[in-house]
Amino acid sequence: MIKRIPKFFRSFYFITTALFVVWMLFFDSNDFVTQYQMSKQLSDLEAVKEDYVEKMGEVEKDRKALMGNADLLEKYAREKYLMKRPNEDVFIIVTKEEE
């Protein structure tokens, strides 16, 4: 039975190399499947990073616009944080949502 297998496949080097490749592809902690999953996760995280970098640019642009214009800064503070001048009253109108 063993004589029917070609001599090349019975050599020590072929068997060792085949076992090494199988070990590296399937059983090692850095196997092919794990590497693929990590590569996919890395690309997903890089996409999220690009979104955050874009949002940071927008926020920085808005910040520069607010810090350069006092009227715009006052408008933002009044609308966002409901700030008022000492002699003013703020009225908040809440509309009922129709059911």
N, C-alpha and C positions, 0 to 999 in steps of 0.2 A: 504494500500500500504506500509506504513512504517513498519507494523507488519511483512511483508514478508521478510524484511532484517534481517539477524541474529543479535542478541543482541550485539555480539562482535563488529560488524562493526558500530553499532549505539553509541558505548561508546564515551565519551568525550575524553579519552586518545588516542583512535585509530584515531579519526578525527583530533585531535591536532597534533599527530605524522605524519599523512599522509600529512597534510597541511605544516608542517615544512619541511618534506622531499621534497615535490614538490617545495616549496619556495627555498630551498637550491640547488636543482638540476637545476632549470630553471630560477628563477627570481633574485637571489642574484647576487651581483657584482662579486663574486668569484664562479660562477656556474660551472658546469661540463664542458661545452664547452670551457669556458674561461681557465679553468685549463689545459685542453688538449692542447689548442693552445699555452699557455705559456710554457708547458712542451716540446712541439715540437720545439718551438723557442729556448728554452734553450739548447736542444741537438744540434741544428744547430749551435748556437753560440759557444758551446764547441768544435765542430768539427773545426770551423774556428780558434778558439784559438789554438788548437793543430797544425794547419798548420802554424800559425804565430810563435809559439814557435819553431817549427822545422826550419823555415827559420831563426829565430834569432840565433839558434845554428850554422847553416851553415855560416851565416855572421860573427859570432864571431870566427869561425874556420878560415875563410878567412882572417879576420883582424889579428889574431895572426900570420898567415903565412906571411902576408905582412909586419907586423912590425918586424918580425924576420929576414927577408931577404931583404937587400937593393937593390939587383939587381931586385928582383921580384917587389918591390915597385916602382922602376924607370920604369920598363916595364909597370906596371899598369897605372902609371901617364901619360906616353907617349901615350898609346893606348886610355885610357878613356878620358883624359882631354887635349890631344894634346899639352902637355908641351914639351919644348925643352931646350937644353943647349944654352947658349948665342951665341956660334959661329955656330949654326946649322940653317938650314932652313927646314921647314916642308912643304911637298907637300901632298895635299889630292887629291887622284884620285877618281873621281866619275864616275862610269860606267853608260851608258845609258841603261835603261831597254827596251828590245825589245817589241814592241807592237804587 
